[in-house]
Amino acid sequence: MRIATWNVNSIRTRVGRVTDWLVRADVDVLAMQEIKCKPEQFPRVAFEAAGYQLELHGLNQWNGVAFASRIRAEDVEIGFAEMPEFKDVAEARALGATFDGVRLWSLYVPNGRTLEDPHYAYKLEWLDRLAAASAEWVSNEPETPLALMGDFNIAPLDTDVWDMAEFVGATHVSPAERQAFQAFEQIGLTDVVRPLVPTGYTYWDYQQLRFPRNEGMRIDFILGSDAFSENVKAAEIVRDERKGEGPSDHVPVVVDLDW
């Protein structure tokens, strides 16, 4: 099974790029983030023509998560237990589904904005509740392959940003955020891509020629349980998808599972 995660940064803008890549890369399940549309606005026809079924969770022109798969989705779940709200809104940031016995979550972690912004406290609370829910999943069904996939908006290591001096006093690299990320490892979920792809970024801002200068960040991850990670045979950060006309500012992250 080949699975991938990709913050597509508006699927209606990039539908052609995404469906073309899905077919070329022979992906079985794609978790998407920032679809930025309601389900009725999603460009279903293009995906269905490419042979993919869809599971969607979007509320407005912001956020939004989805799955496109060639495998039927089962046990679809919107949000997780006690997922926090922001300003009394349960944002479209988490979607779970099972594919041939593999439990996957498409996740778009809040950005945080600044260390003083209420969105930063929301981000930390959101991560804390996700970790608590994940701990229950791992504990209750340790034999089920489980992966949290998506845009975590955290760079766990100094080498995950192009220059730490540019991030002094900023989000994504703060001790609290990195500690929140490490909590997933403490409950038995590990980054299954880094051992196979130790270096490389997954995001480059559109401004200031960040991509040509390779001034990027590694903030998109696939965190797997033992039952998942022990079956990962290959991984890739698809840097070339940041090139060309109308790319997302993120690129796909892919893993191959061999049972």
Residue pairs with C-beta under 8 A, 6 or more apart in sequence:
1 28
1 29
1 71
1 99
1 100
1 102
1 256
1 257
1 259
2 25
2 26
2 27
2 28
2 29
2 254
2 255
2 256
2 257
3 27
3 28
3 29
3 30
3 31
3 99
3 102
3 104
3 147
3 149
3 222
3 254
3 255
3 257
4 25
4 27
4 29
4 30
4 31
4 252
4 253
4 254
4 255
5 30
5 31
5 32
5 33
5 106
5 149
5 150
5 151
5 220
5 221
5 222
5 252
5 253
6 18
6 30
6 31
6 32
6 33
6 220
6 241
6 248
6 250
6 251
6 252
6 253
7 32
7 33
7 34
7 108
7 150
7 151
7 203
7 220
7 248
7 249
7 250
8 14
8 18
8 32
8 33
8 34
8 35
8 248
8 250
9 34
9 36
9 248
9 249
9 250
10 34
10 35
10 36
10 37
10 248
11 18
11 32
11 35
11 36
11 37
11 42
11 43
11 66
12 36
12 37
12 41
12 42
12 43
13 246
14 246
14 247
14 248
15 43
15 46
15 47
16 46
17 241
17 244
17 246
17 247
17 248
18 30
18 32
18 68
19 46
19 47
19 49
19 50
19 52
21 27
21 238
21 241
21 252
22 30
22 47
22 50
22 52
22 68
23 50
23 51
25 238
25 252
25 254
27 254
28 69
28 70
28 71
28 99
29 67
29 68
29 69
29 70
29 71
29 99
29 102
29 104
30 52
30 67
30 68
30 69
30 252
31 65
31 66
31 67
31 95
31 104
31 105
31 106
31 107
31 149
31 150
32 65
32 66
32 67
32 68
32 106
33 63
33 64
33 65
33 106
33 107
33 108
33 150
33 151
34 63
34 64
34 108
34 151
35 42
35 56
35 58
35 64
35 65
35 66
36 58
36 61
36 62
36 63
36 64
37 58
37 61
37 64
38 58
38 59
38 60
39 56
39 57
39 58
41 58
42 54
42 56
42 58
42 66
44 54
47 53
47 54
47 68
48 54
51 70
52 68
52 69
52 70
53 68
53 69
53 70
53 71
53 72
53 73
54 66
54 67
54 68
55 66
55 67
55 69
55 73
55 76
55 95
55 97
56 64
56 66
56 95
57 64
57 65
57 66
57 78
57 92
57 94
57 95
58 64
58 65
58 66
58 92
59 89
59 91
59 92
62 91
63 91
63 92
63 93
63 108
64 92
64 108
65 92
65 93
65 94
65 95
65 106
65 107
65 108
65 150
66 95
66 106
67 73
67 95
67 97
67 104
67 106
69 97
69 99
71 99
71 100
72 99
73 97
73 98
73 99
74 97
74 98
74 99
75 96
75 97
75 98
75 103
76 95
76 96
76 97
77 95
77 96
77 97
78 94
78 95
78 96
79 90
79 93
79 94
80 94
80 96
80 105
80 129
80 130
80 133
81 129
81 132
81 133
81 136
82 129
82 132
82 133
83 90
83 93
83 94
83 126
83 129
83 130
83 133
84 122
84 125
84 126
84 129
85 91
86 110
86 118
86 119
86 122
91 110
92 108
93 107
93 108
93 109
93 110
93 126
94 105
94 106
94 107
94 108
94 130
95 105
95 106
96 103
96 104
96 105
96 106
97 103
97 104
98 104
101 144
101 145
102 144
102 145
102 146
102 147
102 228
102 257
103 137
103 141
103 144
103 145
103 146
103 147
104 146
104 147
104 149
105 147
105 148
105 149
105 150
106 149
106 150
107 130
107 148
107 149
107 150
107 151
107 152
108 150
108 151
109 123
109 126
109 127
109 130
109 150
109 151
109 152
109 153
109 154
110 119
110 122
110 123
110 126
110 153
111 119
111 123
111 153
111 171
112 119
112 120
112 122
112 123
112 153
112 171
112 172
112 177
113 119
113 120
113 171
114 120
114 170
114 171
115 169
115 170
115 171
115 174
120 171
123 153
123 171
123 177
124 176
124 177
124 180
127 177
127 180
127 181
127 183
128 180
128 183
130 148
131 180
131 183
131 184
131 187
134 146
134 148
134 184
134 187
134 189
135 187
137 144
137 146
138 146
138 187
138 188
138 189
138 225
142 225
142 226
142 227
143 227
144 225
144 227
145 224
145 225
145 227
145 228
145 231
145 257
146 189
146 224
146 225
146 227
146 228
147 192
147 222
147 223
147 224
147 225
147 228
148 184
148 189
148 221
148 222
148 223
148 224
149 221
149 222
149 223
149 253
150 220
150 221
151 203
151 219
151 220
151 250
152 181
152 219
152 220
152 221
153 171
153 172
153 219
154 172
154 173
154 177
154 178
154 180
154 181
154 219
155 161
155 167
155 172
155 173
155 217
155 218
155 219
156 178
156 181
156 182
156 191
157 218
158 164
158 173
159 199
160 201
160 217
160 218
160 219
161 167
161 172
161 173
161 216
161 217
161 218
162 201
162 213
162 214
162 215
162 216
162 217
163 215
164 173
167 173
171 177
172 217
172 219
184 223
185 191
188 225
188 226
189 223
189 224
189 225
190 223
190 224
190 229
191 221
191 222
191 223
192 222
192 223
192 224
192 228
192 229
192 232
192 235
192 255
193 221
193 222
193 235
193 237
193 253
193 255
196 232
196 234
196 235
197 235
197 236
197 237
200 218
200 237
200 239
201 214
201 216
201 217
201 218
201 237
201 239
202 216
202 217
202 218
202 219
202 220
202 237
202 250
202 251
202 253
203 216
203 217
203 218
203 219
203 220
203 249
203 250
203 251
204 210
204 211
204 214
204 215
204 216
204 217
204 242
204 249
205 215
205 249
206 249
208 215
209 215
210 216
211 242
211 243
220 250
220 251
220 253
221 253
222 235
222 253
222 255
224 232
228 257
231 257
231 258
231 259
232 255
232 256
232 257
233 256
233 257
233 258
234 255
234 256
235 253
235 254
235 255
235 256
236 253
236 254
236 255
237 251
237 252
237 253
237 254
238 251
238 252
238 253
238 254
239 251
240 251
241 247
241 248
241 251
241 252
242 248
242 249
242 250
242 251
